[in-house]
Amino acid sequence: MRAAALGKLSGSRIRMMPWQLWSLERIMARNADGTWTHPECCLIVPRQNGKSLVLALRVLYGLFKLGEKIIFSAHQWETAKSLWKRTWAIVKSTPWMAKRVESKTCSQGRGTIVLTTGAEVVFTTRSAHAGRGLDEIDLEIYDEAYDLTEADMAALSPTKMNADDPQTIYTSSAVNQADHPNGQVLASVRRRGRAADETGLFFAEWMEGDGDRAAPDTWRLANPSYGVIATEKKLEGELKKFATEAGRKVFDCEYLGRGDWPVDEDEVEPAVDLDWWDQLAETDVRVHGPRALAIEMSTDRQTCMIAAATRTKGRAERIRVEIGYYGPPAPVIARIVDLVERWDPCAVVINSSSPAAALAAKLTEVGIEPEITHAGAAAQSCGGFIDDAGEGRISHAGDERLYRALETTPTIEVKGGGVRWDYTAPYATAAQVVSLARWGLLTLGKITSPPASPSTGTRTAAARSHQSTRSTELDVFAAAF
């Protein structure tokens, strides 16, 4: 195998372990016409097993034998810098390689090796500018792919399209949703690989799913370099560091390959029975008492939602939740100011871990003090909303956006118990914002005086918008409340 032989012939005299050689052979496999057998390759390997050597040899062969333009990106600069150092160490210790080098750099989050032949490799952290200076990429490597987003890949797509036969390699340890909120891209590649129905994808995953996490036999099955790199002494030491339940989950993901993977949208089991949810829809209800507002922002910071919660009147009092504003972040502060002036809500709630938390300072500037939830409250808001919906204590307007969110947004177990919405799901913003509004109402919206009589009770704006005397713009906004 030529790439492995290149390592042996280098000044470093590299010898590969069987799993490394097996992986590299499949990555480098060619069709009869000379094109890549596997334009996509994915290695999911527990930490400290030596996958960086596989990548270094693939990079070196691409540089010195194929004349490729290569980009290696990682979530952290230290990871990218480490592979640059390893690759450069091999090059500078091998005279025939070193004399072909035109330049090399490694500083400020970017390392390069450029050859006199025009071949070059860039080592960098992922960003919208990761591929600057490259008009064509033959090989892109996404290390630490547990934090790879579609936007990261889109930044490099035009340059890859210019190559005749490009190849993409994903490498990573398993995804732990509690720590890796951007695991969907790798999870999608993994689903395709495990389905084994794509001939153009080489997929390999090492894990041990059932054994005792403290048993050396379990460690041996999960780690292909066990006894050489991942030794019993090292793993025993790592296990001792993780004494809590959350820590043990980290150990399982990092060293046993037992990932906590994002669920595919088509495989999500809705947290709320959707047939039952439809039965809770009401288009003409009376409401009374305080109102609470909540603000949420999508993880890409492109859209915001405002939701309100109050109580219905009738034989069975329910929590009425409705979504109002949905659009770009810029007008949100003005919308909130308008609602606060009209409704005097008991709370304006923002989740501390949401991108919407950036709006808190702006609200404070205009005299509105938002209620910032902590992690425990975020879990309470999600679990409480699910419980209330299941027991028929929620009233809603039949909003399609909220239905879609409940249909496709999974929940994630949180440290200390409970669940939260998976914020990274495409439609999670709607589920999160109404949950926060309900939480704000129940936590800070205590009724201290008797409700108004039926003759004077107000209707939700959804039911009375035709009676409004406000401007057209406000009518449209208020209709969702």
N, C-alpha and C positions, 0 to 999 in steps of 0.2 A: 504494500500500500504506500503510494508515493508520499503523501503528506506525513505519515508516520516515519517513513525513511528519512524525510527532510530533518525531522527532529533528531534522529540518530546521527546524521551527518553533520549537525551543527556543532559549534564549540561546546555546547552544554551537554552533548551526548544523551539526549532525552530518550528514556524508555517508558512506554505507556503501559498502564495496567490493562487487563483484558477488556473491561467494560469501556474504557476510554477508546481503545483501538476499535472495538465493535461499533461504537457510536460514530467515530470519525469515518470509518469505512462507509457507513450508510449515508452520512452527510455528503461525502465526496462521490457517491455513486453516480454513474453516467448512463444515459440511454445510448442506443446504438448510433444515433445521429450526433452524439457528443453533448447533448443538452443535459441539464441536471435531472436525475431521476426524481429527486425530491426538491422542488423549488422552495418548499417550506419544511423546516425542521424544528422540532421542539423537544428539549430535554428538561424534565422536571426531576431534580435530584436534591436530596437533603443536603444541608450545608456541610462544608468541609470534606468534600469527596473528590475534588480535583477537576471539576468541569472547566475551570479556567485554562487548563492545559489543552483541552480539546479545542477551545476557542483560539488560543494562541497559535496552535499549529495550523488551524484552518486559515487564520489571518496571514500567517507567513507564507503558506502555499499560494494563497490568493495574490499576495504581493509579488513574490519572487518567481513564481512559475506561470501564473495566469495573467499577471499585469492588471489586476483589478483595482478599482476604486472602492474603498470599504469604509463603512462607518460603524463604530461600536459605541452603543449608548447604554447608559446605566442610570438607575434612579439616583444614586449617590456618586459624587465625584471621586471619592476614595476608591470605589470599586473600579471605575474607569481608569483612574491613575494607576491602580495596582496592575491591571492587565497591560497598560502601556509599559510599565516598568519591566514586567515579565517578558513581554515581547521584545523590547529594546535590549534587554540583557542577553537574549539569544542572538539577536542581530550583531551586537557589538563584539560578542565572543566568537563570531564566525567570520573570518576575513573575507571570504567571497561575497557574503551578504553586506558587510560593512562598507566595502568599497563601492557598492551600488547606491548607497544612501546619498541623496542630495541635501537633505535637511531633516532636522528633528526638533520638536519643541514639546514642552510640557509645563504649562503654567496657566493660571486663571481659568480653571475648569475645562481645559482643552489640550489634548496631546496629539501630536502628529508624527508620522514617519513618511517622508516623501522620497521616492527613488528617482534615479536619473532616467528611468524608462517611462516615467509619467504615472506609474502606479503609486497609490498613496492610501494611508489609513488615518482616520480621525477617531480619537477616543474622547468621548464627551458625555456630559449629563444631558438628559432629554430636555428639549425646549423647542420653541417654534423656530429657533435659529440654528439648530443642531447641524444642519447640513450646509451651512453657509460656505461658499467657496467651491462647492462640488456641484457640477452641472449634470453629473451622471454617477449613479451608485450601482455597482455590480453585486455587492454583498452588504446587507444590513443585519446587524446583530443586536438584538434587544436582550441585554442581560438584566437581571432583577425584574423580570417581566411581570411580577406580581403587582407592579405599579405602572403598568403601561396603559395608556389611554388611546382612543381612536384619534384624538387630536395630535398626539405625539407621532403616530404613524402618518397622519395626513400631511404633516410638515415635510416628510421625506418622499411622499408618493410621487410627485412630479419628477424628481431626479431618478427614482428607480425605474420609471416608465421609459426613460431614455436608454436603458441598458438592453442588450439583446437577449440575455438569459440570466436575469437577476435571481438571487437566492436570499431568503430571509430565515434567520435562525432566532428562536426564542429559547432562553434558558432562565431557570428560576428554581427556587425552592417552592414548596406548596403555599397556596394563598391562605391566610388567616384573616377572615373578614373583619375581625375586631381591630386589627392593625393595618390592614391593606384595603382601603376603601375603593381602590381602582383595579380590582382583580377581574373585572368582567372580560377584558380582552383575552387574557391568558385562559380564563375558564372556558371561553368559547373555542379557542384552539384545542384545549384539552378534550372538550366534548367531541369535536370532530375526530381527534386522534383516537379516542376510546371507541368511537363508532366503527373505526377501521374500514371506512368505505371511500376513502380518498387516497388514490394511489400516489398523488403528488405530495403527500405529507408524511414525513418520517416523524413518528412520535414514540418517545420512550419515557416512562415514568417509574421511579423506584419508590416504593412505599411498603409498609407493613401495617395492616389495618386491624388486626385482632389480638395480637399478643400482648403480654405484660410489658408496659413501657419501661420497667426497671430490669428486664431480663436481657442479658447479653445476646441470647439467641434472637430476640426481637431486633436488637440493634444490628445484628449481622445481616438479617434479611432485608432491612431497610436501606443499608448503606453499602453501595457497591465497592467502596474502598475500605471496608471494615478490616481492621488489623494492620493497615498501612498508614492511612491518613486518619480516618475516623476510628480511633482505638478505644478499647474498653475503658481505659483510664480517663480519656478525654470526655467520653460520653457520660461516664459516671459523675464526673465533676460538673458537667453541664446540668444534669438532672438535679443535683443538689441545689443548684441556684434557683430552681423553679419549684417552690414549695406550695404555692397557692394553686387554686383551680385554674385561674387564668394563666399562670405560669406553666402549668402542665400542658395546657392547650398549645402554648408557644413551643414547648419542647416537642410535642407531637407533630406540629407542622414543620418545624425547622429541622428536626433530626430523625423523624420517623416517616415523614412524607404524608402524614394524615392531615390533609388540608380541610379547612372550613371554606368550601367553595361557594361562590354566588350561584344561585339557582337560575337556570334559563327561564326567561319570561314564560315560555310555553309550559314549563313544568311547575310553575308557582301554584301552591295550594292556597287559595285566598284565605286570609285570616278571618274574614267575615263571610257567612253564607250569603251569596249574591242574590239568590231567590228571596231569601228573607229580607235582605237589604232593600230590594225593590218594594216590598210590602210596607216599609217604613217611610216611603216617600209621601209627602203631603204638599199640596199646592195652595191650600187655603187654611191657614192656621192663625190663631191668636197667640200673641206672646206677651210676656210681662216680666218685670224685674230688670236687673242689671244686664248689661251686654259686655262681652269680652271680645277683644280683637287679637289676632295673631298674624305675624308676618313670616313668610318663608321665601327662600331664594334657592333656585336650582344650583347644583354643584358647579355648573359651568358659568354661573353668575349672569346668565343672559335673561332670566325671567324671574319675576316675583309674583307672589300671591298674597292676598289679604283675605282672611276668613273671619267670621263673627259667630259667636255662640250666645244664645239666650234660652229662656225657658218658655215652653208652650203652656197655654191654658186649656183646661178641659178636665175630663174625668181622669185621664192618665197624663200627668205632667211628664214631659220629655225635654231633653236638651236639643234645641234646634241649632243645627250647624249649616252655614251657607258660605260659599266662596264668592267673593266679590271681585276685586281687581285682579287681573291676570295680564301681565305685560312686562315691559322693560323696567329696570329698577329706578330709573330717573324720576318718574312722577310719584313714587310711593310715599315719600315724606309728605307731599302736598295732600295726597289722598287721606293719609292718616290724620293730618291736622284737621281736614274737613270733617272726618268722621268723629273725631274727638269733640269738636265744637258742637256737632249735632246730637251726639249720643251720650257724651260724658261716660265712656266705658269704664268698667271697674279695673281693667287691665289691658295693656298692649304687650303681648307675649312674644318673645324671640328665643329661639333655642341657641344656647351658648356655642354649640359646635356647628351651627349652620353658617353659611356665607352671609346670611341676613344679619348676623351679629355686627357686621360692619356698619349697619344703619343705626345702631344704638346711639352712638355719639351724635349723629345728626338729629335724632329725635330729641335728645337732651338739649341740644342747642336751641330748639324751638319750644322748650318748656314741657316736653312730654317725657316722663321717666318710664322707660320700658321695663317689664319684668323679664329678667334674663334667667332662663331655666338652667339648672345644673344637670349632670348626666342622669341622676336618679329621677328627676322630674320628667325628663324626656322619656324614660322608660315607663313611668307612671302614666304619662299622657297617652302613650301608645296602648299599653295594656288596658287602661281604664276605658279608652274609646272602644276597643275590641269587645270588652266585657259588656259595656252598655249597649252596643249594637246587637250583640248576641241575645241580650235579654229584652230587647225592644224598647230601650230607653232613649233612643236617638230618633230625631225627626230631621228630615232633609228634603231638599227641593227636587230631587231626581237629577242632579247635575251629572252629565256624562263624564266630566273630567274626574270627579270623585269616584264614580263607578269604575272607570278605567284604572285609577290608582289602586283601589281595593282589589281589583282583579289581578293586577300584575306586580304589586309591590310585596316582596317577602319580608318577613320579620327576622331579626337577628337577636340571639340571646346575648345579654349583657352581663358584665361582671357584677356579682352580687345578686343575681336573679332578675327575672323579668325579661322583656323583649323591647326592642325599638324597631322602627321602620328602617329598612335598608335605604338610606338617603340617596344612594347612587343609582337606584332603579329609575328608569326613564320617567315614570309618572309619580314618583314618591312625594313630590312637593305638595300635591293636593291632600294626600293622606296625612302628612305631617302637619300641615297648617290647620286642618280642622281639629285634629287631636290636641294641638296646643291651645286652640281657642276654647275647646271644652274644658281642658285642664285649668285654664285661667278663670273661667266662669265658676267652676266648682271650688277652686282654691280661694279666690278673692272676691267672688260675687255673691256673698251671703245676702239673702233677703232679710231686711230688718223691719219692714212694714208690710201690712196686708196688701195683697195684689189688688189692682183696680177692679171695679165691677165689670161684668161682661159688656155692659153698654159702653164703657169708656176704654176698654182694652185696645191696644194698638195691634194692627196686623203687620206681618212681615212685609217688607217692601216688595217681595216677589208676588204677594197676593194683592197689593194695593197700588202698584206702580202707575196704573192708569189714572189714579186720583191725584198724583203728585202735581204741585204747582212750581217745582224747581226747574232749573234749566235742563235742556235736553241732555247735556253731558252728564249731569248728576243723576238724571233719571236712569240712564243706561247703567251707570255704576251701581246705583242703589237697587236696581232690579234684582241683583243677586242676593240681596239681604232682605 
